[in-house]
Amino acid sequence: MTDFEITALFDEWNNALQTRDPEQVANLYAGNAIFLPTMSNRVRHTH
């Protein structure tokens, strides 16, 4: 993966965060992703 591709993915993720719409952010993750908490004690296994 090139630096340009990584930057584009980060921009896509950051733009989704700025919408404040959790569904837009969640849709960027694989369906089987496990999201480890940074601001809570709850591990997320599903959208």
Phi and psi in degrees as a GROMACS rama.xvg file:
@    title "Ramachandran Plot"
@    xaxis  label "Phi"
@    yaxis  label "Psi"
@TYPE xy
-84.8825  163.551  THR-2
-58.2792  -37.9993  ASP-3
-62.7765  -43.3886  PHE-4
-65.5459  -40.8606  GLU-5
-64.1418  -43.3362  ILE-6
-62.4245  -41.3177  THR-7
-63.753  -40.4523  ALA-8
-65.8755  -41.5558  LEU-9
-63.0621  -42.8177  PHE-10
-61.3195  -41.4474  ASP-11
-61.9439  -44.5457  GLU-12
-65.1162  -45.6963  TRP-13
-63.0302  -40.4965  ASN-14
-63.8009  -38.5858  ASN-15
-64.4581  -41.4939  ALA-16
-59.7413  -40.2579  LEU-17
-67.8364  -19.0192  GLN-18
-73.1509  -18.2882  THR-19
62.8617  21.9474  ARG-20
-105.876  104.919  ASP-21
-59.2313  -29.485  PRO-22
-65.8883  -39.6732  GLU-23
-63.0345  -39.7489  GLN-24
-68.9582  -47.1436  VAL-25
-60.35  -33.8552  ALA-26
-67.1903  -13.9765  ASN-27
-81.3212  -11.9461  LEU-28
-99.5919  150.009  TYR-29
-61.073  149.981  ALA-30
-59.9666  -26.8418  GLY-31
-104.381  17.6128  ASN-32
-69.2031  149.252  ALA-33
-114.941  120.039  ILE-34
-97.1309  115.253  PHE-35
-84.4771  135.376  LEU-36
-71.2007  145.861  PRO-37
-120.401  -26.206  THR-38
-119.949  4.7937  MET-39
-146.919  177.565  SER-40
-100.708  9.46607  ASN-41
-107.489  119.867  ARG-42
-78.1622  136.393  VAL-43
-102.27  127.038  ARG-44
-108.345  -13.0585  HIS-45
-138.901  167.529  THR-46
